[in-house]
Amino acid sequence: MHFSIPDTEEFVDEGGNAYVGYNIHINGLFHCTVRYKQLHNLHEQLSKDLDISLPIFPPKKFFPLTINQQEERRLALEKYVQSIGQNVAINNSEILNGFLLNAQQETVGGLSKNETLDIFLMNGSKISLNVSTGEHSGQILKALCKHVKLMDKYHSHFALFIIMQEDNGNIRILRKLQDFESPYITYKNIRSMDTKVVLKKSYWDTAYDIELLNDPIALNLLYIQTAAEIRGGWIPVSRELQQHLENSQKSGNKEEYLNVARTLKYYGYIQFAPCFCDYPQHGSRVLLAIGRNELNLRILSSEEEHEVAFKVSRMRCWRITTMQNGMEHCEDNECSLELSFEYLVARNELQWITIASEQAILMSVCLQAMIDELLQKCVVGSKTQTLPQKSWTYVMRDGQSRITMGSPSRERANNEHSTKAGPIIKKLANKLSAVRLRKSSDSPTVARRIQETHTMDLDVMENNAFRMIGDDDL
């Protein structure tokens, strides 16, 4: 998860006492407003529940904070949430996900209520569900899968996404909805008439297709998505294969259609809007796609279009940087983002490559999901098991507390190799990446950068799959 606390708000409680609310953004979107004591309570509960080292929480102060001290606390809290956001064990904990879900709900007004949420398939078909604003994405996904009669064992292969339809008809993915958020609230927070919640597959290894093709419901969902991506130009098709695909559609042979589509270059990739990169040279205009364990660039700036692929297993780490035009904090449409990754280009040679794009956070989320999927395969023969419920306390802004039970649907890996795999997973979970906040005016130009631009590293993601590569992989 990519956390930031770009600004704060002042509130007055029922007793007339003023307090500061910290506006938390997750993966580039405003999520909730919380108080210091709420975050402190979260830290205490994580410390008790998880057998891992946590970053130091900013200490309490016994006297009212000055303006400078308030800013120092904001930065310290931002650094703290960024640190825990890069730890897989914390991200998967019931406590963090439950805290964020409750905080989001409290921010928009408190108690859960029933609403209608329209969810679309990629062909435009609409399914209207009666949902609670307190239900997280996993719960609504389960209800949707039940509605379309998808077998339970295939639920984890799909997820809910928010997409935007652009004026030129192209589709842009804004975010994948996670268990820490209410799809209804998140969707309403975006406040755009051109956005939809859609059901899409949610895995990177196309080998998973083989099992899904044997189920008629899963087969149909894959077919709908693939046909939409080919129509939208995400998956380029030669004239000869286009004819073959059209014949398969006319005959109603969806499995044959998918088997042909799976051979195409960009099948299984997520496509991003045109952006700029400093590779192969500064200011290169590129089309970027992520899939099949690589980040693919199609260079548009040269006379003849060509492409280059960067394997995710050779990325040592990456970071998201906010580029600001002399502003202290970034507001909507007043900053641009950069994704920079350190890549093993040759034996013992690492090179930083930077991409300037408003979709940089989504790119980072995709890279992390791909790495997580690769690491999961290291645990051979893994199966899932439902964790027992744990009670935990959510402290509301007014100081009142309520006990909330953890979700019984959360699962963990469980297999005959768990004794061997456990220390590995724990080691990876404890390997917190360095988080740096900096401002400078000497960053290299990527594309159309305004002079005297300031930069701020939101977070640095270390690639734990990097340990698996060696010189023979080059």
C-alpha positions in Angstrom: 0.0 0.0 0.0 1.2 3.5 -0.7 0.3 5.8 2.2 0.6 9.6 2.4 -0.6 12.3 4.8 -0.4 15.4 2.5 -2.3 17.7 4.9 -4.3 18.1 8.1 -7.6 19.6 9.2 -8.7 21.3 12.5 -11.8 20.0 14.3 -13.6 20.8 17.5 -15.1 17.9 19.5 -18.4 18.0 21.5 -16.6 19.3 24.5 -15.3 22.3 22.6 -11.7 21.1 22.4 -9.8 21.6 19.2 -7.8 18.7 17.7 -6.0 17.9 14.5 -7.2 15.4 11.9 -4.7 13.8 9.6 -5.9 13.1 6.0 -4.7 9.7 4.9 -4.4 9.0 1.2 -3.9 5.4 0.1 -2.7 4.4 -3.4 -3.2 8.0 -4.6 -6.8 8.6 -3.3 -8.1 10.2 -0.1 -9.2 7.5 2.2 -10.0 8.8 5.7 -9.3 11.4 8.4 -8.0 10.2 11.8 -6.6 11.6 15.0 -3.1 11.0 16.5 -4.6 8.9 19.3 -6.4 6.6 16.8 -3.1 5.9 15.0 -1.4 5.4 18.4 -4.0 2.8 19.4 -3.5 1.1 16.0 0.2 0.9 16.7 -0.3 -0.6 20.1 -2.7 -3.3 18.8 -0.4 -4.2 15.9 2.5 -4.5 18.4 0.5 -7.0 20.6 -0.9 -9.0 17.7 2.0 -9.3 15.2 5.3 -11.1 16.0 7.4 -8.6 13.9 9.4 -5.5 14.5 7.4 -2.3 14.0 8.8 1.2 13.2 9.0 3.6 16.1 5.7 5.5 16.6 6.1 9.3 17.0 6.0 10.0 20.7 3.3 11.8 22.6 3.7 15.5 23.7 2.6 16.8 27.0 2.1 20.4 25.9 0.2 22.0 23.0 2.1 21.7 19.7 3.5 24.8 17.9 2.9 25.1 14.2 6.4 23.7 13.5 5.8 20.8 15.8 2.5 20.0 14.2 4.2 19.8 10.8 7.0 17.6 12.3 4.3 15.3 13.7 2.5 15.1 10.3 5.8 14.1 8.6 6.6 11.6 11.3 3.2 10.0 11.1 3.4 9.9 7.3 6.8 8.2 7.6 5.3 5.7 10.0 2.3 4.7 7.9 4.5 4.5 4.8 6.7 2.1 6.7 3.9 -0.2 7.7 2.4 0.1 4.3 5.5 -1.7 2.8 5.2 -4.7 5.2 3.2 -7.6 3.8 2.4 -9.1 7.2 0.9 -5.8 8.4 -0.9 -5.2 5.2 -2.6 -8.6 5.5 -3.5 -8.2 9.2 -7.1 -8.0 10.2 -6.3 -5.1 12.5 -4.9 -2.7 9.9 -7.6 -3.6 7.3 -10.4 -3.3 9.9 -9.0 0.0 11.2 -8.8 1.6 7.7 -12.3 0.3 6.8 -13.8 1.7 10.0 -11.9 5.0 9.7 -13.2 5.4 6.1 -16.7 4.8 7.3 -16.4 7.2 10.3 -15.0 9.9 8.0 -18.1 9.9 5.7 -20.6 9.9 8.6 -20.5 6.9 10.8 -23.0 4.0 10.8 -23.4 1.5 7.9 -26.4 1.9 5.7 -27.7 0.0 2.7 -27.1 1.4 -0.8 -27.3 0.2 -4.4 -23.9 -0.3 -6.1 -23.8 -0.9 -9.9 -21.0 -3.2 -10.9 -20.2 -3.8 -14.6 -18.7 -6.5 -16.7 -16.2 -5.4 -19.4 -18.9 -5.7 -22.1 -21.1 -3.1 -20.4 -23.5 -5.5 -18.6 -24.6 -4.1 -15.3 -25.3 -5.9 -12.1 -27.0 -3.9 -9.3 -26.2 -5.2 -5.8 -27.7 -4.0 -2.5 -24.7 -3.4 -0.3 -23.8 -2.0 3.0 -21.4 0.9 3.2 -19.5 -1.0 5.9 -18.8 -4.0 3.7 -15.3 -4.3 2.3 -14.3 -5.2 -1.2 -13.8 -8.9 -0.5 -17.4 -9.2 0.9 -18.9 -7.5 -2.0 -16.8 -9.5 -4.5 -18.1 -12.7 -2.8 -21.7 -11.5 -3.2 -21.1 -10.6 -6.8 -19.5 -14.0 -7.6 -22.5 -15.7 -5.9 -24.8 -13.6 -8.1 -23.2 -14.7 -11.3 -22.9 -18.3 -10.0 -19.1 -18.5 -10.1 -17.8 -21.4 -8.0 -16.2 -20.4 -4.6 -12.8 -21.7 -5.5 -12.5 -19.2 -8.4 -13.4 -16.1 -6.4 -9.8 -15.3 -5.6 -9.0 -15.2 -9.4 -11.1 -12.0 -9.8 -11.3 -8.6 -8.2 -13.2 -5.3 -8.4 -11.6 -2.4 -10.1 -12.6 1.2 -10.7 -12.1 2.3 -14.4 -12.6 5.5 -16.2 -13.9 6.0 -19.7 -12.0 8.7 -21.5 -13.3 11.1 -24.1 -11.6 9.2 -26.9 -13.3 5.9 -25.8 -10.2 4.4 -24.2 -10.4 2.8 -20.8 -8.1 3.7 -18.0 -7.8 1.6 -14.8 -7.8 3.9 -11.7 -7.4 1.3 -8.9 -8.0 -2.2 -7.7 -10.4 -2.2 -4.7 -8.9 -3.8 -1.6 -10.2 -5.2 1.7 -9.3 -2.1 3.6 -11.9 -0.1 1.8 -15.7 0.1 1.1 -16.2 -0.1 -2.7 -19.3 2.1 -2.3 -17.5 4.9 -0.3 -14.3 4.8 -2.4 -16.3 5.0 -5.6 -18.3 8.0 -4.3 -15.1 9.7 -3.2 -13.8 9.7 -6.8 -16.7 11.9 -7.8 -16.5 11.3 -11.5 -19.4 10.6 -13.9 -17.0 8.7 -16.2 -16.0 6.0 -13.7 -17.4 2.5 -13.1 -16.8 -0.4 -10.8 -16.0 -3.4 -12.9 -15.2 -7.1 -12.4 -11.9 -8.2 -13.9 -9.5 -11.1 -13.4 -6.9 -10.5 -10.8 -3.8 -12.6 -11.5 -0.6 -12.2 -13.6 0.4 -15.8 -14.4 -1.7 -16.7 -17.5 -1.2 -20.4 -16.6 -4.2 -19.9 -14.2 -6.3 -19.6 -17.3 -6.1 -23.3 -17.9 -8.2 -24.2 -14.9 -10.7 -21.4 -15.5 -11.3 -22.4 -19.0 -12.9 -25.6 -17.7 -15.6 -23.7 -15.8 -18.4 -22.2 -18.0 -18.9 -19.1 -15.8 -15.2 -18.3 -15.4 -14.7 -19.0 -19.2 -17.4 -16.5 -20.0 -15.9 -13.8 -17.7 -12.4 -14.3 -19.3 -13.9 -14.1 -22.8 -15.8 -10.9 -22.0 -12.7 -9.2 -20.7 -10.4 -10.4 -23.4 -12.9 -9.4 -26.2 -13.1 -5.9 -24.6 -9.4 -5.5 -24.4 -8.9 -6.5 -28.0 -11.7 -4.1 -29.1 -10.1 -1.3 -27.1 -6.6 -1.9 -28.6 -5.0 -3.1 -25.5 -4.1 -6.3 -27.3 -2.9 -5.6 -30.8 -4.0 -8.3 -33.3 -2.8 -9.0 -36.9 -5.3 -9.0 -39.7 -5.0 -12.8 -40.1 -5.6 -13.6 -36.4 -8.4 -10.9 -36.2 -10.3 -12.9 -38.9 -9.7 -16.1 -36.9 -11.1 -14.4 -33.7 -14.1 -13.1 -35.5 -14.9 -16.6 -36.9 -14.7 -18.0 -33.3 -17.1 -15.3 -32.1 -19.6 -16.0 -34.9 -19.5 -19.7 -34.1 -19.9 -19.1 -30.4 -16.6 -20.9 -29.6 -15.4 -18.8 -26.7 -12.7 -21.3 -25.6 -11.1 -21.3 -29.1 -11.3 -17.5 -29.0 -9.4 -17.4 -25.7 -6.8 -20.0 -26.8 -6.0 -17.8 -29.8 -6.0 -14.6 -27.7 -3.6 -16.2 -25.2 -0.9 -16.4 -27.9 -1.0 -12.7 -28.5 1.9 -10.5 -27.2 0.0 -8.3 -24.8 -2.5 -10.8 -23.4 -2.5 -10.6 -19.6 -1.0 -7.1 -19.5 -2.4 -3.9 -18.0 -2.0 -1.0 -20.4 -1.3 2.5 -19.3 -1.8 5.9 -20.9 1.1 7.4 -22.9 3.8 8.8 -20.6 7.4 9.9 -20.5 10.6 8.0 -19.6 14.3 8.8 -19.4 15.1 5.5 -21.2 16.6 5.2 -23.8 17.0 9.0 -23.4 15.5 11.9 -21.5 12.0 12.9 -22.6 11.3 9.6 -24.5 7.5 9.3 -25.0 6.4 5.7 -24.3 3.5 3.3 -24.1 3.8 1.3 -20.9 2.3 -2.1 -20.2 2.8 -4.4 -17.2 2.2 -8.2 -17.4 3.9 -11.6 -17.6 6.5 -10.6 -15.0 7.8 -7.6 -16.9 7.4 -3.9 -17.4 7.2 -3.3 -21.2 8.0 0.0 -22.9 7.1 0.8 -26.5 9.2 3.8 -27.5 7.2 6.3 -29.5 9.8 9.1 -29.7 12.0 7.4 -32.2 11.4 7.4 -35.9 10.6 3.7 -35.8 8.7 2.3 -32.8 10.5 -0.3 -30.8 10.0 -1.9 -27.4 12.1 -3.0 -24.4 11.1 -5.2 -21.5 12.3 -4.9 -17.9 11.9 -8.1 -15.9 10.4 -7.5 -12.4 12.8 -10.1 -10.9 15.7 -7.8 -11.9 14.3 -4.7 -10.2 16.1 -4.2 -7.0 13.7 -1.6 -5.7 11.4 1.2 -6.9 10.1 4.4 -5.5 7.2 6.9 -6.2 8.1 10.6 -6.3 5.7 13.5 -6.3 6.9 16.3 -8.5 5.6 19.7 -7.2 5.8 23.1 -8.7 7.0 24.9 -5.6 4.0 23.8 -3.5 4.3 22.4 0.0 1.7 19.7 -0.6 0.2 18.2 -3.7 -3.5 18.8 -4.6 -5.6 17.4 -7.4 -4.0 18.0 -10.8 -1.3 20.2 -9.3 1.4 17.6 -9.3 2.8 14.8 -11.4 4.1 11.5 -10.3 7.2 9.5 -11.1 8.0 5.8 -10.8 11.7 5.1 -10.6 13.2 1.6 -10.4 16.8 0.4 -10.0 17.4 -2.3 -12.6 20.1 -4.9 -13.0 21.1 -4.1 -16.6 24.3 -6.2 -16.6 26.4 -8.2 -14.3 27.1 -6.1 -11.2 25.6 -3.0 -12.9 22.5 -1.3 -11.6 20.8 1.6 -13.4 17.9 3.9 -12.3 15.1 4.3 -14.8 12.4 6.9 -14.3 8.9 7.1 -15.7 6.7 10.2 -15.4 3.0 9.4 -15.3 -0.1 10.2 -13.3 -0.6 6.4 -13.1 2.7 5.8 -11.3 1.1 4.6 -8.1 -1.0 2.1 -10.0 2.2 0.9 -11.8 3.8 0.4 -8.4 0.8 -1.5 -7.1 0.9 -3.8 -10.1 4.6 -4.5 -9.7 4.1 -5.3 -6.0 1.2 -7.6 -6.8 3.3 -9.4 -9.4 6.2 -9.8 -6.9 3.8 -11.1 -4.3 2.5 -13.7 -6.8 6.0 -14.8 -7.6 7.0 -15.1 -3.9 3.8 -17.1 -3.2 4.9 -19.8 -5.6 8.1 -20.2 -3.5 5.8 -21.9 -0.9 5.3 -25.2 -2.7 1.9 -26.9 -2.4 0.3 -24.1 -0.5 -3.3 -24.3 0.5 -5.5 -21.8 2.4 -7.1 -22.1 5.7 -9.5 -19.7 7.5 -7.9 -17.9 10.4 -9.9 -17.8 13.7 -11.5 -14.5 14.6 -9.7 -12.1 16.8 -11.2 -9.2 18.7 -9.7 -5.8 18.4 -10.7 -2.3 19.4 -11.3 0.6 17.1 -11.1 4.0 18.9 -13.3 6.6 17.4 -12.3 10.3 17.1 -14.5 11.3 20.1 -12.6 8.8 22.3 -15.4 6.2 22.5 -14.4 2.7 21.7 -16.2 -0.2 20.1 -15.1 -3.8 19.9 -15.1 -5.2 16.3 -14.5 -8.8 15.4 -12.0 -9.6 12.7 -13.2 -10.9 9.4 -13.6 -14.8 9.5 -13.0 -14.9 5.7 -9.3 -13.9 5.9 -7.0 -16.8 4.9 -3.4 -17.8 5.2 -1.1 -20.3 3.6 -1.1 -23.7 5.3 0.8 -26.7 3.9 3.1 -29.6 4.8 6.1 -27.3 4.2 4.9 -24.6 6.6 7.7 -25.3 9.1 10.3 -24.7 6.4 8.5 -21.8 4.7 7.4 -20.0 7.8 10.9 -18.4 8.6 11.2 -17.3 5.0 7.9 -15.5 5.0 8.6 -14.0 8.4 12.0 -12.8 7.2 10.4 -11.1 4.2 7.8 -9.5 6.3 10.4 -8.1 8.7 12.4 -6.7 5.8 11.1 -3.1 6.0 12.2 -0.9 3.1 13.9 2.4 3.8 11.5 5.4 3.6 12.9 8.7 2.7 11.3 12.1 2.5 13.3 14.7 0.6 13.0 17.9 -1.3 15.4 19.0 -3.9 15.7 21.0 -7.1 18.5 18.9 -8.8 16.5 15.8 -10.0 17.1 14.9 -13.6 14.6 16.1 -16.1 12.2 13.5 -17.4 9.7 15.4 -19.5 8.5 19.0 -19.6 9.5 19.6 -16.1 8.9 23.1 -14.8 12.0 24.8 -13.5 12.6 24.9 -9.7 10.3 21.8 -9.3 10.5 20.2 -5.9 10.5 16.5 -5.4 9.2 14.3 -2.5 9.8 10.5 -2.3 6.6 9.0 -1.0 8.0 5.6 -0.4 10.7 3.2 -1.5 9.6 -0.4 -2.3 12.3 -3.1 -2.0 11.9 -6.0 -4.3 12.1 -9.2 -2.2 12.2 -11.3 -5.3 15.5 -9.8 -6.2 17.3 -12.2 -3.9 16.4 -15.0 -6.3 18.3 -13.8 -9.4 21.9 -14.3 -10.2 24.4 -13.7 -13.0 23.1 -16.7 -15.0 19.8 -15.0 -15.4 21.3 -12.2 -17.4 
